[in-house]
Amino acid sequence: MLYQLSASSLAFPPLHCALDEPNGLLAIGGDLSAARLISAYQQGIFPWFSDDEPLMWWSPNPRAIIKLTELRINRSLRKAVNKSPYTITLNTDFNRVIQFCANAPFRTEATWIVPKMQAAYVHLHQLGYAHSIEVWQQESGNNVLVGGLYGVAINGFFSGESMFYKAGNASKFALLALAKLLSTIKVNFIDCQLLNPFLKEMGASEISRTDFINHKETAINKIVPENFWKARELLIND
């Protein structure tokens, strides 16, 4: 049975009601209000749909995560990090990061980061729940945005949404910066939602929905310092 969300309620069906095929489809309908999105992420649910589809909500089983102890930094990436070719920042240009993620040149299918999704997550960013990491490169004396990622954080639980790159390893640098940032408050994983070849290369693995919820509950109960997500430069090789 596929649940239709009520416009007058933020309630979602229990996660075990998600379909096996397509994997994790839990409900359709509702809206992208900040209150509903926050409620969804608190439960480990996320929206994912294309422009010509209804609003769909997901809780896949298995779930992709990166355990920070298993983050894979191969020799070539380590050499690149040691050369420090980029400047990395936190929450300094969320709007452009989400725009570039929506229009990433490597994307072969229609983006799910449609205009109403962008608007919803920009609003979440303004409320302090959605965050971006930016990777900058000096070109002709100017800082140019060449990579980044964004996602949603509820306390210590970070659910990654998308990333992009326009220069070598730029998205990997963003991921490394996020991992280092979260490790400073002893958060030990990043939610990746769905596995793909890039994430697998970086050390992501799949765990059961039950195990994911246990990880999520531990992280979501970790209160972060007041200025943890303030806009600033991040270092990954200090």
Buried (B, 14 or more C-beta within 10 A) or exposed (E): EEBEBEEEEBEBBEBEBBBEEEEBBBBBBBBBEBEBBBBBBBBBBBBBBEEEEEBBBBBBBBBBBBBBEEBEBEEEBEEBBEEEBBBBBBBBBBEEBBBBBBEBEEBEEEBBBBEEBBEBBBBBBEEEBBBBBBBBBEEEEEBEBBBBBBBBBBBBBBBBBBBBBBBBBBBBBBBBBBBBBBEEBEBBBBBBBBBEEBBBEBBBBBBEBEBBBEBBEBBBEEEBEEEBBEBEEBEBEE
